[in-house]
Amino acid sequence: MSPKRKARKTPPKPASKDRAADPGRGEVVLGRMTARIDRLPAEGERCVVVGWPHGEDGRKLLAGTALYGEGGDVLAVARQVWIAPRQTD
């Protein structure tokens, strides 16, 4: 849960199969989020937030997030479990 890579200059391209936008599914909801905060950014410090998909397990969509400080150091990381509603008819 602690990424060591530098922040990307451009966001990753969205996956071709965007489950959150499938017709008939509705919006996804946050099921659980866990986080580790190593330090808070200093006042006025420029930061970069990066998010990425971890995969899926049935209706669960797994994701990660990291907050990088101005010098590229990891300030915080988190994992999320998002739940997609059941398919409607």
VOKEDO-770544 format. One line per field, with one value per residue: x, y, z of N, C-alpha, C, O, CB in turn; chain; residue in three letters. Coordinates in nm, 4 decimals, always signed. Last residue first. Glycine has a CB too. Layout:
BEGIN
n_east = c(X, ...);
n_north = c(Y, ...);
n_up = c(Z, ...);
ca_east = c(X, ...);
ca_north = c(Y, ...);
ca_up = c(Z, ...);
c_east = c(X, ...);
c_north = c(Y, ...);
c_up = c(Z, ...);
o_east = c(X, ...);
o_north = c(Y, ...);
o_up = c(Z, ...);
cb_east = c(X, ...);
cb_north = c(Y, ...);
cb_up = c(Z, ...);
ch = c(A, ...);
aa = c(ALA, ...);
//
This chain:
BEGIN
n_east = c(-3.3449, -3.0260, -2.7597, -2.6768, -2.4236, -2.0863, -1.8823, -1.5355, -1.2866, -0.9608, -0.6711, -0.4121, -0.1446, +0.0507, +0.2910, +0.5840, +0.7687, +0.7922, +0.8023, +0.5327, +0.3815, +0.1072, -0.1198, -0.2983, -0.5272, -0.6962, -0.9762, -1.2148, -1.5496, -1.7747, -1.9299, -1.6578, -1.4012, -1.1378, -0.8632, -0.7482, -0.7017, -0.5749, -0.4772, -0.2953, -0.2339, +0.0216, +0.0677, +0.2432, +0.1897, +0.0354, +0.1460, +0.2530, +0.0515, +0.1116, +0.2388, +0.1199, -0.1698, -0.3477, -0.6815, -0.9615, -1.3011, -1.5854, -1.7847, -1.9278, -2.1157, -2.1956, -2.5188, -2.6593, -2.6947, -2.8075, -2.5025, -2.1964, -2.0261, -1.8772, -1.7262, -1.5902, -1.3744, -1.1408, -1.0240, -0.8783, -0.5265, -0.3823, -0.2831, +0.0579, +0.2735, +0.2666, +0.5034, +0.7282, +0.6791, +0.6112, +0.3147, +0.2153, +0.0808);
n_north = c(-0.4727, -0.3921, -0.5294, -0.3816, -0.1221, -0.1644, -0.0319, -0.0010, +0.0250, +0.1716, +0.2775, +0.5273, +0.7256, +1.0266, +1.1278, +1.0436, +1.3001, +1.5031, +1.7576, +1.8059, +1.4817, +1.2822, +1.0446, +0.7848, +0.5145, +0.2389, +0.0086, -0.2261, -0.2957, -0.5617, -0.7430, -0.9407, -0.7619, -0.5887, -0.3554, -0.1219, +0.1939, +0.4918, +0.8347, +1.0920, +1.4290, +1.6421, +1.9751, +2.2481, +2.4039, +2.5696, +2.4126, +2.0760, +1.7805, +1.5406, +1.2066, +0.9561, +0.7891, +0.5433, +0.4116, +0.2542, +0.2389, +0.0779, +0.1449, +0.4009, +0.3108, +0.3949, +0.4484, +0.2201, +0.0202, +0.0979, +0.1182, +0.1840, +0.3450, +0.1853, +0.0316, +0.0825, -0.0580, +0.0712, +0.2996, +0.6172, +0.6759, +0.8556, +1.2052, +1.3090, +1.2755, +1.0761, +1.0676, +0.7888, +0.5093, +0.3757, +0.3131, +0.1149, -0.1181);
n_up = c(-1.4333, -1.2880, -1.1011, -0.7886, -0.7738, -0.6757, -0.4299, -0.3668, -0.1459, -0.1447, +0.0287, +0.0374, +0.1709, +0.1972, +0.1016, -0.0568, -0.2276, -0.4099, -0.3059, -0.2500, -0.1886, -0.2931, -0.2064, -0.3728, -0.3835, -0.5444, -0.5593, -0.6770, -0.6721, -0.6475, -0.7757, -0.8498, -0.8032, -0.9747, -0.9460, -0.8809, -1.0469, -0.8877, -0.8409, -0.6866, -0.6304, -0.5284, -0.3922, -0.2558, +0.0528, +0.2138, +0.5017, +0.4302, +0.4555, +0.7150, +0.6795, +0.6493, +0.6873, +0.5324, +0.5180, +0.3698, +0.3112, +0.1689, -0.0180, -0.1963, -0.4870, -0.8276, -0.9795, -1.2238, -1.4145, -1.6552, -1.8369, -1.6677, -1.5254, -1.3634, -1.5364, -1.8257, -2.0116, -2.0695, -1.8194, -1.8990, -1.8764, -1.5994, -1.6304, -1.6597, -1.4926, -1.1966, -0.9278, -0.8861, -0.6629, -0.4398, -0.2519, -0.0213, +0.0000);
ca_east = c(-3.4008, -3.1725, -2.8147, -2.7175, -2.5564, -2.1785, -1.9836, -1.6582, -1.3746, -1.1062, -0.7374, -0.5421, -0.1956, -0.0568, +0.2361, +0.4466, +0.7558, +0.7701, +0.9301, +0.6003, +0.4202, +0.2501, -0.0973, -0.1791, -0.5033, -0.5965, -0.8962, -1.1056, -1.4458, -1.6764, -1.9766, -1.8035, -1.4417, -1.2761, -0.9318, -0.6783, -0.7854, -0.5621, -0.5667, -0.2982, -0.3146, -0.0354, +0.0580, +0.1751, +0.2671, +0.0784, +0.0562, +0.2741, +0.1265, +0.0226, +0.2506, +0.2565, -0.1189, -0.2313, -0.5766, -0.8582, -1.1765, -1.4839, -1.8097, -1.8087, -2.1077, -2.1280, -2.3913, -2.6646, -2.6244, -2.8846, -2.6458, -2.2782, -2.1096, -1.9611, -1.8407, -1.6153, -1.4991, -1.2427, -1.0400, -0.9812, -0.6475, -0.3966, -0.3592, -0.0764, +0.2439, +0.2561, +0.3703, +0.7007, +0.7050, +0.7375, +0.3797, +0.2989, +0.0000);
ca_north = c(-0.5247, -0.3832, -0.4995, -0.4981, -0.1779, -0.1326, -0.1341, +0.0600, -0.0770, +0.1823, +0.1760, +0.4725, +0.6270, +0.9387, +1.1823, +0.9983, +1.2009, +1.3689, +1.6942, +1.8844, +1.6173, +1.3114, +1.1886, +0.8323, +0.6576, +0.2945, +0.1216, -0.1957, -0.2312, -0.4785, -0.6037, -0.9339, -0.8915, -0.6043, -0.4707, -0.2431, +0.0759, +0.3832, +0.7230, +0.9918, +1.3136, +1.5679, +1.8289, +2.1921, +2.3040, +2.6211, +2.5147, +2.2071, +1.8780, +1.6366, +1.3446, +0.9667, +0.9247, +0.5655, +0.5055, +0.2532, +0.3054, +0.0862, +0.0424, +0.3623, +0.3712, +0.3108, +0.4971, +0.3281, -0.0130, +0.0107, +0.1473, +0.0870, +0.4111, +0.2858, -0.0307, +0.1646, -0.1053, +0.0652, +0.1639, +0.5347, +0.6706, +0.7364, +1.0984, +1.3045, +1.4109, +1.0899, +1.1003, +0.9323, +0.5700, +0.4471, +0.3273, +0.2346, +0.0000);
ca_up = c(-1.5601, -1.2927, -1.2341, -0.8682, -0.7472, -0.7848, -0.4578, -0.4168, -0.2038, -0.1389, -0.0541, +0.0782, +0.0754, +0.2442, +0.2262, -0.0312, -0.1210, -0.4624, -0.3391, -0.3534, -0.1555, -0.2981, -0.2018, -0.3026, -0.3957, -0.4539, -0.6072, -0.5851, -0.7521, -0.5775, -0.7782, -0.8570, -0.7511, -0.9320, -1.0019, -0.8366, -1.0185, -0.9845, -0.8138, -0.7928, -0.5909, -0.6407, -0.3825, -0.3723, -0.0225, +0.0837, +0.4491, +0.4918, +0.3767, +0.6507, +0.7272, +0.6993, +0.6687, +0.6188, +0.4799, +0.4731, +0.2756, +0.2747, +0.0821, -0.1219, -0.3548, -0.7297, -0.9287, -1.1260, -1.2902, -1.5678, -1.8290, -1.7396, -1.6248, -1.2979, -1.4704, -1.7084, -1.9512, -2.1742, -1.8709, -1.8350, -1.9580, -1.6819, -1.5666, -1.7174, -1.5389, -1.3419, -0.9786, -0.8999, -0.7922, -0.4341, -0.3818, -0.0213, +0.0000);
c_east = c(-3.4387, -3.2206, -2.9662, -2.7767, -2.5834, -2.3143, -2.0749, -1.7539, -1.5035, -1.1709, -0.8870, -0.5860, -0.3273, -0.0949, +0.1302, +0.4006, +0.6088, +0.7575, +0.9159, +0.7321, +0.4967, +0.2744, +0.0529, -0.1736, -0.3754, -0.5780, -0.7955, -1.0181, -1.3385, -1.5723, -1.8810, -1.8476, -1.5931, -1.3017, -1.0753, -0.7407, -0.6978, -0.6567, -0.5527, -0.3922, -0.3232, -0.1104, -0.0003, +0.1809, +0.1840, +0.1591, +0.1152, +0.1770, +0.1416, +0.1062, +0.1506, +0.2865, +0.0190, -0.1790, -0.4639, -0.7451, -1.0828, -1.3640, -1.7134, -1.8463, -1.9829, -2.1236, -2.3279, -2.5255, -2.6392, -2.8186, -2.7158, -2.4264, -2.1963, -2.0563, -1.9331, -1.7416, -1.5202, -1.3771, -1.1528, -0.9886, -0.7502, -0.5260, -0.3682, -0.1521, +0.1051, +0.2252, +0.3738, +0.5612, +0.6699, +0.7686, +0.5044, +0.3728, +0.0859);
c_north = c(-0.4153, -0.4328, -0.4964, -0.4504, -0.3017, -0.1949, -0.0838, -0.0521, -0.0047, +0.0586, +0.1918, +0.3654, +0.5725, +0.8421, +1.0905, +1.0523, +1.1675, +1.2618, +1.5525, +1.8215, +1.6822, +1.4568, +1.2107, +0.9845, +0.6912, +0.4422, +0.1635, -0.0859, -0.1833, -0.4260, -0.5092, -0.7892, -0.8903, -0.7469, -0.4750, -0.3676, -0.0412, +0.2690, +0.6178, +0.8794, +1.2203, +1.4485, +1.7712, +2.0403, +2.2503, +2.5225, +2.5716, +2.3072, +2.0086, +1.7318, +1.4310, +1.1068, +0.9322, +0.7049, +0.5047, +0.3426, +0.2969, +0.1632, +0.0525, +0.2620, +0.3184, +0.3856, +0.3949, +0.3691, +0.0957, -0.0206, +0.0477, +0.1226, +0.3137, +0.3514, +0.0730, +0.1149, -0.0305, +0.0194, +0.1615, +0.3969, +0.5810, +0.7415, +0.9764, +1.1900, +1.4180, +1.2343, +1.1169, +0.9525, +0.7181, +0.5183, +0.4126, +0.2456, +0.1256);
c_up = c(-1.6543, -1.4271, -1.2271, -0.9996, -0.8321, -0.7513, -0.5703, -0.4532, -0.2396, -0.1991, -0.0359, -0.0201, +0.1285, +0.1323, +0.2845, +0.1039, -0.0962, -0.3553, -0.3930, -0.3970, -0.2693, -0.2621, -0.1934, -0.3102, -0.3199, -0.4823, -0.5011, -0.6435, -0.6556, -0.6763, -0.7062, -0.8702, -0.7445, -0.8888, -0.9536, -0.8967, -0.9749, -0.9469, -0.9226, -0.7498, -0.7107, -0.5830, -0.5108, -0.3635, -0.1380, -0.0002, +0.3196, +0.4300, +0.4547, +0.5662, +0.6530, +0.7512, +0.7321, +0.5865, +0.5817, +0.4254, +0.3950, +0.2225, +0.1989, -0.0146, -0.2841, -0.5971, -0.8347, -1.0830, -1.1859, -1.4356, -1.7368, -1.7264, -1.7042, -1.3959, -1.4080, -1.6400, -1.8208, -2.1186, -1.9731, -1.8996, -1.8906, -1.7616, -1.6581, -1.6513, -1.6027, -1.3781, -1.1296, -0.9568, -0.7917, -0.5650, -0.3699, -0.1539, +0.0000);
o_east = c(-3.4868, -3.1448, -3.0285, -2.8365, -2.5196, -2.3197, -2.1329, -1.7110, -1.5727, -1.1172, -0.9348, -0.5438, -0.3513, -0.0793, +0.1197, +0.4627, +0.5209, +0.7378, +1.0167, +0.7694, +0.5219, +0.1972, +0.1185, -0.2173, -0.3475, -0.6091, -0.8080, -0.9888, -1.3677, -1.5145, -1.9043, -1.8080, -1.6511, -1.2337, -1.1274, -0.6785, -0.5868, -0.6880, -0.5220, -0.3872, -0.3541, -0.0583, -0.0626, +0.2851, +0.0684, +0.1940, +0.2300, +0.1310, +0.0552, +0.2204, +0.1098, +0.3517, +0.0337, -0.1477, -0.4817, -0.7162, -1.1209, -1.3293, -1.7534, -1.9304, -1.9385, -2.1272, -2.3983, -2.4261, -2.6321, -2.8814, -2.6870, -2.4721, -2.2634, -2.1575, -2.0540, -1.8522, -1.4734, -1.4820, -1.2478, -0.9628, -0.7140, -0.6235, -0.3627, -0.0919, +0.0416, +0.1589, +0.4723, +0.5076, +0.5927, +0.8736, +0.5043, +0.4831, +0.0326);
o_north = c(-0.4425, -0.4345, -0.5851, -0.3430, -0.3227, -0.3089, +0.0245, -0.1565, +0.0469, -0.0038, +0.2215, +0.3631, +0.5715, +0.8729, +1.0770, +1.0264, +1.2521, +1.1446, +1.4871, +1.8316, +1.6197, +1.5448, +1.1648, +1.0448, +0.6329, +0.4899, +0.1283, -0.0864, -0.1083, -0.5021, -0.3883, -0.7200, -0.8446, -0.8401, -0.3777, -0.4738, -0.0585, +0.2498, +0.6507, +0.8342, +1.2629, +1.3760, +1.8415, +1.9831, +2.2119, +2.5540, +2.6159, +2.2876, +2.0463, +1.7611, +1.3987, +1.1233, +0.9166, +0.7348, +0.4707, +0.3487, +0.3289, +0.1541, +0.0379, +0.2906, +0.2063, +0.5086, +0.3174, +0.3289, +0.0653, -0.0835, -0.0720, +0.1541, +0.3550, +0.4081, +0.0515, +0.1512, -0.0748, +0.0543, +0.2394, +0.3808, +0.4794, +0.8039, +0.9903, +1.0876, +1.5234, +1.3058, +1.1659, +0.8655, +0.7657, +0.5813, +0.5121, +0.1925, +0.2347);
o_up = c(-1.7643, -1.5241, -1.1687, -1.0068, -0.9352, -0.7052, -0.5614, -0.5025, -0.1518, -0.2906, +0.0737, -0.1357, +0.2493, +0.0141, +0.4064, +0.2070, -0.1125, -0.3874, -0.4196, -0.5139, -0.3724, -0.3002, -0.0999, -0.4082, -0.2152, -0.5914, -0.3838, -0.7630, -0.5625, -0.7538, -0.7041, -0.9641, -0.6460, -0.9316, -0.8989, -0.8985, -1.0253, -0.8294, -1.0372, -0.6354, -0.8220, -0.4981, -0.5904, -0.3316, -0.1201, -0.1140, +0.3166, +0.3175, +0.5339, +0.6016, +0.5415, +0.8543, +0.8533, +0.4713, +0.6986, +0.3058, +0.5076, +0.1047, +0.3144, +0.0706, -0.3088, -0.5943, -0.7700, -1.1436, -1.0668, -1.3503, -1.7400, -1.6165, -1.7987, -1.3546, -1.4002, -1.6801, -1.7159, -2.1728, -1.9646, -2.0189, -1.8312, -1.7195, -1.7803, -1.6189, -1.5997, -1.3029, -1.1848, -1.0254, -0.7085, -0.5772, -0.2973, -0.1670, +0.0199);
cb_east = c(-3.5214, -3.2214, -2.7676, -2.8200, -2.6640, -2.1241, -2.0670, -1.6306, -1.4004, -1.1542, -0.6909, -0.6490, -0.0926, -0.1810, +0.1770, +0.4371, +0.8216, +0.8809, +1.0178, +0.6252, +0.5032, +0.3078, -0.1723, -0.0500, -0.6245, -0.4628, -0.9867, -1.0216, -1.5033, -1.6077, -2.1148, -1.8681, -1.3775, -1.3724, -0.8594, -0.6794, -0.8696, -0.4154, -0.7125, -0.1544, -0.4579, +0.0760, -0.0287, +0.2391, +0.3124, +0.1592, +0.0328, +0.4218, +0.0565, -0.0616, +0.3950, +0.3555, -0.2155, -0.1190, -0.6334, -0.8072, -1.2009, -1.4411, -1.8003, -1.7400, -2.2360, -1.9843, -2.4100, -2.7465, -2.4776, -2.9129, -2.7095, -2.2520, -2.0232, -1.8749, -1.7931, -1.6278, -1.4961, -1.1980, -1.0683, -1.1181, -0.6160, -0.3925, -0.4999, -0.0715, +0.3507, +0.1475, +0.3168, +0.8064, +0.6269, +0.8493, +0.2836, +0.3989, -0.0924);
cb_north = c(-0.6109, -0.2380, -0.6039, -0.5864, -0.0728, -0.1852, -0.1677, +0.1536, -0.1992, +0.3084, +0.0307, +0.5841, +0.5113, +1.0215, +1.3211, +0.8420, +1.2520, +1.3330, +1.6920, +2.0252, +1.6190, +1.2801, +1.2555, +0.7695, +0.7404, +0.2199, +0.2407, -0.3219, -0.1121, -0.5586, -0.5939, -0.9990, -0.9214, -0.5645, -0.6000, -0.2530, +0.0365, +0.3327, +0.7708, +0.9367, +1.3569, +1.5221, +1.7875, +2.2430, +2.1878, +2.7439, +2.6279, +2.2547, +1.9039, +1.7148, +1.3989, +0.9294, +1.0315, +0.4545, +0.6466, +0.1074, +0.4540, -0.0553, -0.0946, +0.4853, +0.3412, +0.2725, +0.6311, +0.2867, -0.0372, -0.1150, +0.1440, -0.0557, +0.4897, +0.3916, -0.1283, +0.3144, -0.2600, -0.0284, +0.0637, +0.6039, +0.6198, +0.6103, +1.1477, +1.2865, +1.4574, +0.9957, +1.2283, +1.0007, +0.4980, +0.3518, +0.3882, +0.2321, -0.0008);
cb_up = c(-1.5340, -1.2675, -1.3387, -0.7910, -0.7731, -0.9234, -0.3288, -0.5396, -0.1036, -0.2120, -0.0165, +0.0876, +0.0519, +0.2903, +0.2024, -0.0342, +0.0085, -0.5541, -0.2180, -0.3036, -0.0292, -0.4376, -0.0806, -0.3628, -0.3416, -0.4671, -0.6450, -0.5557, -0.8382, -0.4640, -0.7153, -0.7328, -0.6105, -1.0438, -0.9651, -0.6840, -1.1433, -0.9914, -0.8035, -0.8235, -0.5418, -0.7431, -0.2613, -0.5054, +0.0698, +0.1041, +0.5541, +0.4736, +0.2413, +0.7558, +0.7082, +0.5898, +0.7307, +0.5976, +0.4656, +0.5032, +0.2332, +0.3233, +0.0198, -0.0597, -0.2716, -0.7774, -0.8566, -1.0049, -1.3178, -1.6373, -1.9693, -1.6867, -1.7190, -1.2315, -1.3639, -1.7463, -1.9272, -2.2861, -1.7558, -1.8428, -2.1008, -1.5954, -1.5295, -1.8734, -1.6389, -1.3985, -0.9122, -0.9904, -0.9005, -0.3997, -0.4841, +0.0966, +0.1182);
ch = c(A, A, A, A, A, A, A, A, A, A, A, A, A, A, A, A, A, A, A, A, A, A, A, A, A, A, A, A, A, A, A, A, A, A, A, A, A, A, A, A, A, A, A, A, A, A, A, A, A, A, A, A, A, A, A, A, A, A, A, A, A, A, A, A, A, A, A, A, A, A, A, A, A, A, A, A, A, A, A, A, A, A, A, A, A, A, A, A, A);
aa = c(ASP, THR, GLN, ARG, PRO, ALA, ILE, TRP, VAL, GLN, ARG, ALA, VAL, ALA, LEU, VAL, ASP, GLY, GLY, GLU, GLY, TYR, LEU, ALA, THR, GLY, ALA, LEU, LEU, LYS, ARG, GLY, ASP, GLU, GLY, HIS, PRO, TRP, GLY, VAL, VAL, VAL, CYS, ARG, GLU, GLY, GLU, ALA, PRO, LEU, ARG, ASP, ILE, ARG, ALA, THR, MET, ARG, GLY, LEU, VAL, VAL, GLU, GLY, ARG, GLY, PRO, ASP, ALA, ALA, ARG, ASP, LYS, SER, ALA, PRO, LYS, PRO, PRO, THR, LYS, ARG, ALA, LYS, ARG, LYS, PRO, SER, MET);
//
